[in-house]
Amino acid sequence: MKLEQIHRVYFLGVGGIGMSALARFFLAQGCKVYGYDKTPTFLTQQLQNEGIVIHFDEDVNKIPNEFKSNNENSLVVYTPAIPKEHKELQYFRNNNIDLLKRSEVLGLITKSYFTIAIAGTHGKTTTSTMVAHVLTSCGIDCIAFLGGISLNFNSNLILNEKAKVVVVEADEFDRSFLTLKPNIALVTSIDADHLDIYGNHDEMRKSYQEFVNKIEDKGILITKPTIQQQLHFENTKTYSINEKADYQAQSIQVQNGKYVANINSNEVYLSFPGIHNVENAVGAYAIAKEMGADDEEIKKALASFQGVKRRFEYHINQPNLVYIDDYAHHPEELKFCIQSIKELYPDKKITGIFQPHLYSRTRDFIDGFAESLSLLDDLILMDIYPARELPIPGITSQLILEKSTCQTKSLISKQDLVESVVSKKPDVLLTLGAGDIDAFVDPLTKALLALTNTTSN
């Protein structure tokens, strides 16, 4: 397929974070872009405002006629998160209309660029967004397809007509990252995840090795020392905050809620919190150095990085009330996030609201979730967000609740959530999860601010 011949694109699942970046890319190329998604969101509203035509009914009649037969000027893209029984997906398949996965399209686009791919079961979104910001700030022209909304660029897509470099988040879900052939690959973590796809941790590791094997012969793998022992590539550089590595952060301190670290003898100020983000910054520093960026320019860029929406994102930051929203949905991510909060606010009571994501992930990591969430002082659990799955008998949030050792814990419905949280008058509040918990961010923020205003008056 020649992408320059494409005039029209239809996206099944256009509101997904990866799909929406592709939709924006084709729109910028002058294509007419259409799509379906299950529910309206703030992101789909943005896409509509930008000129993308979206419908929210699973209805074959709403597919534009130009996509109802094979046409060299039309492209239909789908995400594996779309259920196999979806009516529109079935229509395309039953009528032998060519379909490409999101990852396949991304692979086609990146073929003509020097590709920097960031993979890992957690940390890849922040790290890839950081890399794109640092390279751009250092004068290295790049485009980027990101798995989150960059607060610096207010988008999950960065465009640059002069770019010869692409930064891309390499997703292991459905083995999507195997469509890429990176020049530089960074792997942040290979903890067990997506066992509904891989079956077991060993199979997932094998897939990561396949990804590493796709690095260009003269390319570079950048990863942590512990991962280097599991993934093998001839030209490997390491980074770390607690082990000896080629790129290493030392003398890490917290100053006014932010981190200062010495990376390879360069004192770096980070404008965003979280000890895990210090390690992400070391990874970004490593890539920038391998790309030939200047030390001083890298330091300035890291200091000006604002973060990623829903990654340790502050919504209230007052002396008596802090509210942070985070996408954490894996036990390790939860542990990193909560530990960072406890380090920043050692004398405050930490209240966390967690919405488990997927029945299969909940089943596979019940003990891990309970252990990580037990770091909270007060745990509020929501029901499991099903995403692409049907319920699994016996798998509920109650299982996590029972195994948690929190002093205070409860299971609360969506209808009662805001009122219940406000009644607790929290010191530090976290919302955590990858489902639709973000829909409660604005209501919680408004209700908590109203409470603080009432109290202060």
TORKOL-4160 file (C-alpha; in steps of 0.2 Angstrom, whole numbers, padded with zeros to 4 digits, m for minus):
457
<pt num="1" X="0000" Y="0000" Z="0000"/>
<pt num="2" X="0006" Y="0017" Z="m0005"/>
<pt num="3" X="0001" Y="0030" Z="0009"/>
<pt num="4" X="0003" Y="0044" Z="m0003"/>
<pt num="5" X="m0012" Y="0037" Z="m0013"/>
<pt num="6" X="m0024" Y="0037" Z="0002"/>
<pt num="7" X="m0037" Y="0051" Z="0001"/>
<pt num="8" X="m0050" Y="0044" Z="0014"/>
<pt num="9" X="m0048" Y="0035" Z="0030"/>
<pt num="10" X="m0061" Y="0026" Z="0041"/>
<pt num="11" X="m0056" Y="0022" Z="0059"/>
<pt num="12" X="m0065" Y="0008" Z="0069"/>
<pt num="13" X="m0061" Y="0014" Z="0087"/>
<pt num="14" X="m0056" Y="0032" Z="0082"/>
<pt num="15" X="m0057" Y="0038" Z="0100"/>
<pt num="16" X="m0043" Y="0027" Z="0107"/>
<pt num="17" X="m0027" Y="0036" Z="0111"/>
<pt num="18" X="m0016" Y="0028" Z="0098"/>
<pt num="19" X="m0030" Y="0028" Z="0084"/>
<pt num="20" X="m0033" Y="0046" Z="0087"/>
<pt num="21" X="m0015" Y="0051" Z="0084"/>
<pt num="22" X="m0016" Y="0041" Z="0067"/>
<pt num="23" X="m0032" Y="0050" Z="0063"/>
<pt num="24" X="m0024" Y="0067" Z="0066"/>
<pt num="25" X="m0009" Y="0062" Z="0056"/>
<pt num="26" X="m0020" Y="0058" Z="0040"/>
<pt num="27" X="m0031" Y="0073" Z="0043"/>
<pt num="28" X="m0015" Y="0084" Z="0043"/>
<pt num="29" X="m0010" Y="0075" Z="0026"/>
<pt num="30" X="m0026" Y="0082" Z="0018"/>
<pt num="31" X="m0036" Y="0066" Z="0019"/>
<pt num="32" X="m0055" Y="0065" Z="0024"/>
<pt num="33" X="m0056" Y="0056" Z="0040"/>
<pt num="34" X="m0071" Y="0047" Z="0047"/>
<pt num="35" X="m0073" Y="0035" Z="0062"/>
<pt num="36" X="m0084" Y="0026" Z="0074"/>
<pt num="37" X="m0082" Y="0025" Z="0093"/>
<pt num="38" X="m0092" Y="0017" Z="0107"/>
<pt num="39" X="m0095" Y="0033" Z="0117"/>
<pt num="40" X="m0092" Y="0052" Z="0116"/>
<pt num="41" X="m0077" Y="0058" Z="0126"/>
<pt num="42" X="m0067" Y="0074" Z="0127"/>
<pt num="43" X="m0055" Y="0067" Z="0115"/>
<pt num="44" X="m0068" Y="0063" Z="0102"/>
<pt num="45" X="m0075" Y="0080" Z="0104"/>
<pt num="46" X="m0058" Y="0087" Z="0100"/>
<pt num="47" X="m0057" Y="0076" Z="0085"/>
<pt num="48" X="m0074" Y="0082" Z="0079"/>
<pt num="49" X="m0069" Y="0100" Z="0081"/>
<pt num="50" X="m0054" Y="0097" Z="0071"/>
<pt num="51" X="m0064" Y="0091" Z="0056"/>
<pt num="52" X="m0065" Y="0072" Z="0059"/>
<pt num="53" X="m0083" Y="0065" Z="0056"/>
<pt num="54" X="m0087" Y="0052" Z="0070"/>
<pt num="55" X="m0103" Y="0042" Z="0074"/>
<pt num="56" X="m0106" Y="0033" Z="0090"/>
<pt num="57" X="m0119" Y="0020" Z="0085"/>
<pt num="58" X="m0114" Y="0002" Z="0079"/>
<pt num="59" X="m0122" Y="0004" Z="0063"/>
<pt num="60" X="m0117" Y="m0002" Z="0046"/>
<pt num="61" X="m0128" Y="0011" Z="0037"/>
<pt num="62" X="m0117" Y="0025" Z="0045"/>
<pt num="63" X="m0101" Y="0019" Z="0036"/>
<pt num="64" X="m0098" Y="0031" Z="0021"/>
<pt num="65" X="m0101" Y="0023" Z="0005"/>
<pt num="66" X="m0083" Y="0026" Z="m0001"/>
<pt num="67" X="m0077" Y="0012" Z="0011"/>
<pt num="68" X="m0090" Y="m0001" Z="0006"/>
<pt num="69" X="m0079" Y="m0008" Z="m0007"/>
<pt num="70" X="m0060" Y="m0010" Z="m0010"/>
<pt num="71" X="m0053" Y="0007" Z="m0017"/>
<pt num="72" X="m0034" Y="0011" Z="m0018"/>
<pt num="73" X="m0038" Y="0029" Z="m0012"/>
<pt num="74" X="m0047" Y="0023" Z="0004"/>
<pt num="75" X="m0041" Y="0015" Z="0020"/>
<pt num="76" X="m0050" Y="0006" Z="0034"/>
<pt num="77" X="m0040" Y="0005" Z="0050"/>
<pt num="78" X="m0046" Y="m0005" Z="0066"/>
<pt num="79" X="m0040" Y="m0008" Z="0083"/>
<pt num="80" X="m0039" Y="m0025" Z="0091"/>
<pt num="81" X="m0049" Y="m0018" Z="0105"/>
<pt num="82" X="m0064" Y="m0019" Z="0094"/>
<pt num="83" X="m0074" Y="m0035" Z="0098"/>
<pt num="84" X="m0074" Y="m0048" Z="0085"/>
<pt num="85" X="m0093" Y="m0048" Z="0084"/>
<pt num="86" X="m0094" Y="m0029" Z="0081"/>
<pt num="87" X="m0106" Y="m0026" Z="0067"/>
<pt num="88" X="m0096" Y="m0014" Z="0057"/>
<pt num="89" X="m0080" Y="m0025" Z="0058"/>
<pt num="90" X="m0090" Y="m0040" Z="0053"/>
<pt num="91" X="m0097" Y="m0030" Z="0038"/>
<pt num="92" X="m0079" Y="m0026" Z="0032"/>
<pt num="93" X="m0074" Y="m0044" Z="0034"/>
<pt num="94" X="m0089" Y="m0052" Z="0026"/>
<pt num="95" X="m0087" Y="m0041" Z="0011"/>
<pt num="96" X="m0068" Y="m0045" Z="0009"/>
<pt num="97" X="m0064" Y="m0026" Z="0012"/>
<pt num="98" X="m0046" Y="m0024" Z="0016"/>
<pt num="99" X="m0043" Y="m0020" Z="0034"/>
<pt num="100" X="m0026" Y="m0014" Z="0042"/>
<pt num="101" X="m0023" Y="m0014" Z="0061"/>
<pt num="102" X="m0017" Y="0002" Z="0069"/>
<pt num="103" X="0000" Y="m0006" Z="0072"/>
<pt num="104" X="0002" Y="m0010" Z="0053"/>
<pt num="105" X="m0002" Y="0007" Z="0048"/>
<pt num="106" X="0010" Y="0014" Z="0061"/>
<pt num="107" X="0023" Y="0002" Z="0054"/>
<pt num="108" X="0020" Y="0008" Z="0036"/>
<pt num="109" X="0022" Y="0027" Z="0041"/>
<pt num="110" X="0038" Y="0024" Z="0051"/>
<pt num="111" X="0047" Y="0015" Z="0037"/>
<pt num="112" X="0053" Y="0031" Z="0029"/>
<pt num="113" X="0060" Y="0039" Z="0046"/>
<pt num="114" X="0074" Y="0036" Z="0058"/>
<pt num="115" X="0063" Y="0027" Z="0071"/>
<pt num="116" X="0065" Y="0029" Z="0090"/>
<pt num="117" X="0053" Y="0016" Z="0098"/>
<pt num="118" X="0049" Y="0016" Z="0117"/>
<pt num="119" X="0042" Y="0000" Z="0124"/>
<pt num="120" X="0038" Y="m0007" Z="0141"/>
<pt num="121" X="0024" Y="m0013" Z="0151"/>
<pt num="122" X="0024" Y="0003" Z="0161"/>
<pt num="123" X="0033" Y="0020" Z="0158"/>
<pt num="124" X="0033" Y="0020" Z="0140"/>
<pt num="125" X="0020" Y="0034" Z="0138"/>
<pt num="126" X="0029" Y="0046" Z="0149"/>
<pt num="127" X="0046" Y="0042" Z="0142"/>
<pt num="128" X="0041" Y="0043" Z="0124"/>
<pt num="129" X="0033" Y="0060" Z="0127"/>
<pt num="130" X="0048" Y="0066" Z="0136"/>
<pt num="131" X="0060" Y="0060" Z="0122"/>
<pt num="132" X="0049" Y="0069" Z="0109"/>
<pt num="133" X="0049" Y="0085" Z="0120"/>
<pt num="134" X="0068" Y="0084" Z="0123"/>
<pt num="135" X="0073" Y="0081" Z="0105"/>
<pt num="136" X="0062" Y="0095" Z="0099"/>
<pt num="137" X="0069" Y="0107" Z="0112"/>
<pt num="138" X="0086" Y="0102" Z="0107"/>
<pt num="139" X="0083" Y="0106" Z="0089"/>
<pt num="140" X="0082" Y="0088" Z="0082"/>
<pt num="141" X="0066" Y="0089" Z="0071"/>
<pt num="142" X="0055" Y="0074" Z="0074"/>
<pt num="143" X="0037" Y="0069" Z="0073"/>
<pt num="144" X="0029" Y="0058" Z="0087"/>
<pt num="145" X="0015" Y="0046" Z="0089"/>
<pt num="146" X="0011" Y="0046" Z="0108"/>
<pt num="147" X="0001" Y="0035" Z="0120"/>
<pt num="148" X="m0005" Y="0050" Z="0130"/>
<pt num="149" X="m0008" Y="0069" Z="0128"/>
<pt num="150" X="0008" Y="0079" Z="0130"/>
<pt num="151" X="0005" Y="0094" Z="0141"/>
<pt num="152" X="0018" Y="0103" Z="0132"/>
<pt num="153" X="0010" Y="0101" Z="0115"/>
<pt num="154" X="m0008" Y="0098" Z="0121"/>
<pt num="155" X="m0009" Y="0083" Z="0109"/>
<pt num="156" X="m0004" Y="0065" Z="0106"/>
<pt num="157" X="0003" Y="0069" Z="0089"/>
<pt num="158" X="0018" Y="0080" Z="0085"/>
<pt num="159" X="0021" Y="0085" Z="0067"/>
<pt num="160" X="0036" Y="0093" Z="0059"/>
<pt num="161" X="0038" Y="0095" Z="0040"/>
<pt num="162" X="0057" Y="0095" Z="0041"/>
<pt num="163" X="0057" Y="0079" Z="0052"/>
<pt num="164" X="0068" Y="0064" Z="0047"/>
<pt num="165" X="0065" Y="0056" Z="0065"/>
<pt num="166" X="0050" Y="0048" Z="0072"/>
<pt num="167" X="0047" Y="0044" Z="0090"/>
<pt num="168" X="0034" Y="0031" Z="0093"/>
<pt num="169" X="0026" Y="0022" Z="0108"/>
<pt num="170" X="0029" Y="0003" Z="0104"/>
<pt num="171" X="0014" Y="m0006" Z="0112"/>
<pt num="172" X="0016" Y="m0024" Z="0117"/>
<pt num="173" X="m0003" Y="m0027" Z="0117"/>
<pt num="174" X="m0008" Y="m0040" Z="0103"/>
<pt num="175" X="0011" Y="m0040" Z="0099"/>
<pt num="176" X="0008" Y="m0023" Z="0090"/>
<pt num="177" X="0026" Y="m0017" Z="0092"/>
<pt num="178" X="0032" Y="m0031" Z="0080"/>
<pt num="179" X="0027" Y="m0021" Z="0065"/>
<pt num="180" X="0041" Y="m0008" Z="0069"/>
<pt num="181" X="0059" Y="m0009" Z="0064"/>
<pt num="182" X="0068" Y="0004" Z="0076"/>
<pt num="183" X="0085" Y="0012" Z="0074"/>
<pt num="184" X="0084" Y="0015" Z="0093"/>
<pt num="185" X="0073" Y="0005" Z="0105"/>
<pt num="186" X="0071" Y="0009" Z="0123"/>
<pt num="187" X="0063" Y="m0004" Z="0134"/>
<pt num="188" X="0057" Y="0002" Z="0151"/>
<pt num="189" X="0051" Y="m0014" Z="0159"/>
<pt num="190" X="0045" Y="m0031" Z="0155"/>
<pt num="191" X="0034" Y="m0036" Z="0170"/>
<pt num="192" X="0020" Y="m0048" Z="0167"/>
<pt num="193" X="0005" Y="m0040" Z="0158"/>
<pt num="194" X="m0008" Y="m0044" Z="0145"/>
<pt num="195" X="m0008" Y="m0062" Z="0150"/>
<pt num="196" X="m0025" Y="m0063" Z="0141"/>
<pt num="197" X="m0014" Y="m0061" Z="0125"/>
<pt num="198" X="0002" Y="m0070" Z="0130"/>
<pt num="199" X="m0004" Y="m0084" Z="0141"/>
<pt num="200" X="0011" Y="m0082" Z="0153"/>
<pt num="201" X="0026" Y="m0071" Z="0157"/>
<pt num="202" X="0038" Y="m0081" Z="0147"/>
<pt num="203" X="0029" Y="m0079" Z="0131"/>
<pt num="204" X="0028" Y="m0061" Z="0134"/>
<pt num="205" X="0047" Y="m0060" Z="0136"/>
<pt num="206" X="0049" Y="m0070" Z="0120"/>
<pt num="207" X="0039" Y="m0056" Z="0111"/>
<pt num="208" X="0050" Y="m0043" Z="0118"/>
<pt num="209" X="0065" Y="m0052" Z="0112"/>
<pt num="210" X="0057" Y="m0053" Z="0095"/>
<pt num="211" X="0054" Y="m0034" Z="0096"/>
<pt num="212" X="0073" Y="m0032" Z="0100"/>
<pt num="213" X="0078" Y="m0043" Z="0086"/>
<pt num="214" X="0069" Y="m0030" Z="0074"/>
<pt num="215" X="0081" Y="m0016" Z="0079"/>
<pt num="216" X="0092" Y="m0011" Z="0064"/>
<pt num="217" X="0109" Y="m0020" Z="0063"/>
<pt num="218" X="0118" Y="m0004" Z="0067"/>
<pt num="219" X="0105" Y="0002" Z="0080"/>
<pt num="220" X="0105" Y="0003" Z="0099"/>
<pt num="221" X="0095" Y="m0005" Z="0112"/>
<pt num="222" X="0093" Y="0006" Z="0128"/>
<pt num="223" X="0087" Y="m0003" Z="0144"/>
<pt num="224" X="0090" Y="m0006" Z="0162"/>
<pt num="225" X="0104" Y="m0018" Z="0168"/>
<pt num="226" X="0091" Y="m0031" Z="0175"/>
<pt num="227" X="0082" Y="m0031" Z="0158"/>
<pt num="228" X="0099" Y="m0033" Z="0149"/>
<pt num="229" X="0101" Y="m0050" Z="0157"/>
<pt num="230" X="0084" Y="m0055" Z="0149"/>
<pt num="231" X="0084" Y="m0046" Z="0132"/>
<pt num="232" X="0100" Y="m0048" Z="0121"/>
<pt num="233" X="0106" Y="m0036" Z="0108"/>
<pt num="234" X="0124" Y="m0033" Z="0103"/>
<pt num="235" X="0124" Y="m0014" Z="0105"/>
<pt num="236" X="0116" Y="m0011" Z="0121"/>
<pt num="237" X="0117" Y="0004" Z="0133"/>
<pt num="238" X="0110" Y="0004" Z="0150"/>
<pt num="239" X="0101" Y="0017" Z="0161"/>
<pt num="240" X="0096" Y="0017" Z="0180"/>
<pt num="241" X="0093" Y="0026" Z="0196"/>
<pt num="242" X="0099" Y="0013" Z="0208"/>
<pt num="243" X="0111" Y="0002" Z="0198"/>
<pt num="244" X="0128" Y="0005" Z="0189"/>
<pt num="245" X="0124" Y="0009" Z="0171"/>
<pt num="246" X="0130" Y="0019" Z="0156"/>
<pt num="247" X="0117" Y="0032" Z="0160"/>
<pt num="248" X="0115" Y="0034" Z="0179"/>
<pt num="249" X="0106" Y="0046" Z="0191"/>
<pt num="250" X="0114" Y="0049" Z="0208"/>
<pt num="251" X="0112" Y="0061" Z="0222"/>
<pt num="252" X="0093" Y="0061" Z="0220"/>
<pt num="253" X="0085" Y="0074" Z="0231"/>
<pt num="254" X="0067" Y="0081" Z="0233"/>
<pt num="255" X="0066" Y="0100" Z="0233"/>
<pt num="256" X="0049" Y="0109" Z="0235"/>
<pt num="257" X="0040" Y="0093" Z="0229"/>
<pt num="258" X="0051" Y="0091" Z="0213"/>
<pt num="259" X="0067" Y="0080" Z="0210"/>
<pt num="260" X="0085" Y="0085" Z="0207"/>
<pt num="261" X="0097" Y="0072" Z="0201"/>
<pt num="262" X="0114" Y="0071" Z="0195"/>
<pt num="263" X="0114" Y="0061" Z="0178"/>
<pt num="264" X="0132" Y="0057" Z="0172"/>
<pt num="265" X="0139" Y="0072" Z="0181"/>
<pt num="266" X="0126" Y="0084" Z="0175"/>
<pt num="267" X="0114" Y="0091" Z="0188"/>
<pt num="268" X="0096" Y="0090" Z="0181"/>
<pt num="269" X="0081" Y="0098" Z="0188"/>
<pt num="270" X="0064" Y="0090" Z="0184"/>
<pt num="271" X="0048" Y="0100" Z="0185"/>
<pt num="272" X="0037" Y="0085" Z="0187"/>
<pt num="273" X="0036" Y="0073" Z="0202"/>
<pt num="274" X="0038" Y="0054" Z="0205"/>
<pt num="275" X="0054" Y="0044" Z="0208"/>
<pt num="276" X="0049" Y="0033" Z="0193"/>
<pt num="277" X="0049" Y="0048" Z="0182"/>
<pt num="278" X="0067" Y="0052" Z="0187"/>
<pt num="279" X="0071" Y="0035" Z="0179"/>
<pt num="280" X="0061" Y="0039" Z="0164"/>
<pt num="281" X="0071" Y="0055" Z="0163"/>
<pt num="282" X="0087" Y="0046" Z="0163"/>
<pt num="283" X="0081" Y="0035" Z="0148"/>
<pt num="284" X="0076" Y="0051" Z="0139"/>
<pt num="285" X="0093" Y="0058" Z="0143"/>
<pt num="286" X="0101" Y="0043" Z="0136"/>
<pt num="287" X="0092" Y="0044" Z="0119"/>
<pt num="288" X="0095" Y="0062" Z="0117"/>
<pt num="289" X="0114" Y="0059" Z="0120"/>
<pt num="290" X="0114" Y="0045" Z="0108"/>
<pt num="291" X="0106" Y="0057" Z="0095"/>
<pt num="292" X="0120" Y="0070" Z="0098"/>
<pt num="293" X="0111" Y="0082" Z="0108"/>
<pt num="294" X="0120" Y="0095" Z="0119"/>
<pt num="295" X="0121" Y="0092" Z="0138"/>
<pt num="296" X="0115" Y="0110" Z="0143"/>
<pt num="297" X="0101" Y="0109" Z="0130"/>
<pt num="298" X="0095" Y="0092" Z="0137"/>
<pt num="299" X="0095" Y="0099" Z="0155"/>
<pt num="300" X="0084" Y="0114" Z="0149"/>
<pt num="301" X="0072" Y="0103" Z="0140"/>
<pt num="302" X="0070" Y="0091" Z="0155"/>
<pt num="303" X="0067" Y="0106" Z="0166"/>
<pt num="304" X="0053" Y="0112" Z="0155"/>
<pt num="305" X="0044" Y="0096" Z="0153"/>
<pt num="306" X="0027" Y="0098" Z="0159"/>
<pt num="307" X="0021" Y="0079" Z="0159"/>
<pt num="308" X="0007" Y="0069" Z="0151"/>
<pt num="309" X="m0011" Y="0070" Z="0155"/>
<pt num="310" X="m0017" Y="0057" Z="0167"/>
<pt num="311" X="0001" Y="0053" Z="0172"/>
<pt num="312" X="0004" Y="0060" Z="0190"/>
<pt num="313" X="m0007" Y="0075" Z="0185"/>
<pt num="314" X="m0011" Y="0088" Z="0198"/>
<pt num="315" X="m0028" Y="0095" Z="0198"/>
<pt num="316" X="m0028" Y="0103" Z="0216"/>
<pt num="317" X="m0011" Y="0107" Z="0224"/>
<pt num="318" X="m0015" Y="0117" Z="0240"/>
<pt num="319" X="m0007" Y="0116" Z="0257"/>
<pt num="320" X="m0022" Y="0107" Z="0265"/>
<pt num="321" X="m0028" Y="0098" Z="0249"/>
<pt num="322" X="m0019" Y="0089" Z="0235"/>
<pt num="323" X="m0028" Y="0079" Z="0221"/>
<pt num="324" X="m0018" Y="0069" Z="0208"/>
<pt num="325" X="m0025" Y="0059" Z="0194"/>
<pt num="326" X="m0014" Y="0044" Z="0187"/>
<pt num="327" X="m0017" Y="0031" Z="0173"/>
<pt num="328" X="m0009" Y="0017" Z="0184"/>
<pt num="329" X="m0018" Y="0001" Z="0181"/>
<pt num="330" X="m0004" Y="m0012" Z="0184"/>
<pt num="331" X="0002" Y="m0017" Z="0202"/>
<pt num="332" X="0020" Y="m0011" Z="0198"/>
<pt num="333" X="0013" Y="0006" Z="0192"/>
<pt num="334" X="0002" Y="0008" Z="0207"/>
<pt num="335" X="0017" Y="0004" Z="0219"/>
<pt num="336" X="0028" Y="0017" Z="0210"/>
<pt num="337" X="0014" Y="0030" Z="0211"/>
<pt num="338" X="0009" Y="0028" Z="0229"/>
<pt num="339" X="0027" Y="0027" Z="0235"/>
<pt num="340" X="0031" Y="0043" Z="0226"/>
<pt num="341" X="0016" Y="0051" Z="0234"/>
<pt num="342" X="0021" Y="0045" Z="0252"/>
<pt num="343" X="0038" Y="0052" Z="0249"/>
<pt num="344" X="0032" Y="0069" Z="0244"/>
<pt num="345" X="0018" Y="0070" Z="0258"/>
<pt num="346" X="0025" Y="0059" Z="0272"/>
<pt num="347" X="0014" Y="0067" Z="0285"/>
<pt num="348" X="m0002" Y="0067" Z="0275"/>
<pt num="349" X="m0016" Y="0054" Z="0275"/>
<pt num="350" X="m0017" Y="0046" Z="0257"/>
<pt num="351" X="m0034" Y="0042" Z="0250"/>
<pt num="352" X="m0034" Y="0032" Z="0234"/>
<pt num="353" X="m0048" Y="0028" Z="0222"/>
<pt num="354" X="m0044" Y="0013" Z="0211"/>
<pt num="355" X="m0054" Y="0006" Z="0196"/>
<pt num="356" X="m0048" Y="m0011" Z="0190"/>
<pt num="357" X="m0046" Y="m0012" Z="0171"/>
<pt num="358" X="m0051" Y="m0029" Z="0163"/>
<pt num="359" X="m0057" Y="m0044" Z="0172"/>
<pt num="360" X="m0042" Y="m0055" Z="0166"/>
<pt num="361" X="m0029" Y="m0043" Z="0173"/>
<pt num="362" X="m0039" Y="m0042" Z="0189"/>
<pt num="363" X="m0039" Y="m0061" Z="0190"/>
<pt num="364" X="m0020" Y="m0063" Z="0185"/>
<pt num="365" X="m0014" Y="m0050" Z="0198"/>
<pt num="366" X="m0026" Y="m0050" Z="0212"/>
<pt num="367" X="m0012" Y="m0052" Z="0225"/>
<pt num="368" X="m0001" Y="m0039" Z="0217"/>
<pt num="369" X="m0015" Y="m0026" Z="0217"/>
<pt num="370" X="m0020" Y="m0030" Z="0235"/>
<pt num="371" X="m0001" Y="m0028" Z="0240"/>
<pt num="372" X="0001" Y="m0011" Z="0231"/>
<pt num="373" X="m0015" Y="m0004" Z="0236"/>
<pt num="374" X="m0012" Y="m0008" Z="0254"/>
<pt num="375" X="0001" Y="0006" Z="0254"/>
<pt num="376" X="m0013" Y="0018" Z="0255"/>
<pt num="377" X="m0021" Y="0024" Z="0271"/>
<pt num="378" X="m0039" Y="0024" Z="0264"/>
<pt num="379" X="m0043" Y="0013" Z="0249"/>
<pt num="380" X="m0059" Y="0016" Z="0239"/>
<pt num="381" X="m0062" Y="0003" Z="0225"/>
<pt num="382" X="m0074" Y="0004" Z="0210"/>
<pt num="383" X="m0081" Y="m0010" Z="0200"/>
<pt num="384" X="m0070" Y="m0017" Z="0187"/>
<pt num="385" X="m0070" Y="m0008" Z="0170"/>
<pt num="386" X="m0073" Y="m0022" Z="0157"/>
<pt num="387" X="m0065" Y="m0013" Z="0141"/>
<pt num="388" X="m0065" Y="m0026" Z="0128"/>
<pt num="389" X="m0070" Y="m0041" Z="0139"/>
<pt num="390" X="m0085" Y="m0050" Z="0145"/>
<pt num="391" X="m0087" Y="m0053" Z="0164"/>
<pt num="392" X="m0077" Y="m0068" Z="0171"/>
<pt num="393" X="m0088" Y="m0077" Z="0184"/>
<pt num="394" X="m0081" Y="m0074" Z="0202"/>
<pt num="395" X="m0069" Y="m0060" Z="0197"/>
<pt num="396" X="m0074" Y="m0044" Z="0206"/>
<pt num="397" X="m0066" Y="m0029" Z="0215"/>
<pt num="398" X="m0072" Y="m0037" Z="0231"/>
<pt num="399" X="m0058" Y="m0050" Z="0229"/>
<pt num="400" X="m0045" Y="m0036" Z="0230"/>
<pt num="401" X="m0054" Y="m0027" Z="0244"/>
<pt num="402" X="m0054" Y="m0043" Z="0255"/>
<pt num="403" X="m0035" Y="m0046" Z="0252"/>
<pt num="404" X="m0030" Y="m0027" Z="0255"/>
<pt num="405" X="m0023" Y="m0023" Z="0272"/>
<pt num="406" X="m0028" Y="m0005" Z="0272"/>
<pt num="407" X="m0034" Y="0003" Z="0288"/>
<pt num="408" X="m0049" Y="0010" Z="0280"/>
<pt num="409" X="m0056" Y="0002" Z="0264"/>
<pt num="410" X="m0073" Y="0002" Z="0254"/>
<pt num="411" X="m0081" Y="m0003" Z="0238"/>
<pt num="412" X="m0091" Y="0012" Z="0231"/>
<pt num="413" X="m0103" Y="0014" Z="0216"/>
<pt num="414" X="m0100" Y="0027" Z="0203"/>
<pt num="415" X="m0117" Y="0035" Z="0209"/>
<pt num="416" X="m0110" Y="0038" Z="0226"/>
<pt num="417" X="m0092" Y="0041" Z="0223"/>
<pt num="418" X="m0091" Y="0060" Z="0223"/>
<pt num="419" X="m0102" Y="0062" Z="0238"/>
<pt num="420" X="m0093" Y="0049" Z="0248"/>
<pt num="421" X="m0075" Y="0056" Z="0244"/>
<pt num="422" X="m0081" Y="0073" Z="0249"/>
<pt num="423" X="m0087" Y="0067" Z="0266"/>
<pt num="424" X="m0070" Y="0060" Z="0270"/>
<pt num="425" X="m0062" Y="0077" Z="0268"/>
<pt num="426" X="m0046" Y="0070" Z="0261"/>
<pt num="427" X="m0028" Y="0077" Z="0263"/>
<pt num="428" X="m0021" Y="0069" Z="0248"/>
<pt num="429" X="m0032" Y="0061" Z="0235"/>
<pt num="430" X="m0027" Y="0050" Z="0221"/>
<pt num="431" X="m0038" Y="0043" Z="0206"/>
<pt num="432" X="m0030" Y="0028" Z="0198"/>
<pt num="433" X="m0035" Y="0017" Z="0183"/>
<pt num="434" X="m0036" Y="0015" Z="0164"/>
<pt num="435" X="m0055" Y="0014" Z="0162"/>
<pt num="436" X="m0067" Y="0028" Z="0163"/>
<pt num="437" X="m0062" Y="0034" Z="0180"/>
<pt num="438" X="m0056" Y="0050" Z="0172"/>
<pt num="439" X="m0074" Y="0055" Z="0169"/>
<pt num="440" X="m0074" Y="0059" Z="0188"/>
<pt num="441" X="m0059" Y="0070" Z="0188"/>
<pt num="442" X="m0069" Y="0086" Z="0185"/>
<pt num="443" X="m0084" Y="0082" Z="0197"/>
<pt num="444" X="m0071" Y="0078" Z="0211"/>
<pt num="445" X="m0061" Y="0093" Z="0208"/>
<pt num="446" X="m0076" Y="0105" Z="0208"/>
<pt num="447" X="m0083" Y="0096" Z="0224"/>
<pt num="448" X="m0067" Y="0097" Z="0233"/>
<pt num="449" X="m0063" Y="0115" Z="0229"/>
<pt num="450" X="m0081" Y="0119" Z="0234"/>
<pt num="451" X="m0078" Y="0110" Z="0251"/>
<pt num="452" X="m0061" Y="0119" Z="0254"/>
<pt num="453" X="m0069" Y="0136" Z="0250"/>
<pt num="454" X="m0084" Y="0133" Z="0262"/>
<pt num="455" X="m0071" Y="0127" Z="0275"/>
<pt num="456" X="m0060" Y="0143" Z="0273"/>
<pt num="457" X="m0075" Y="0154" Z="0274"/>
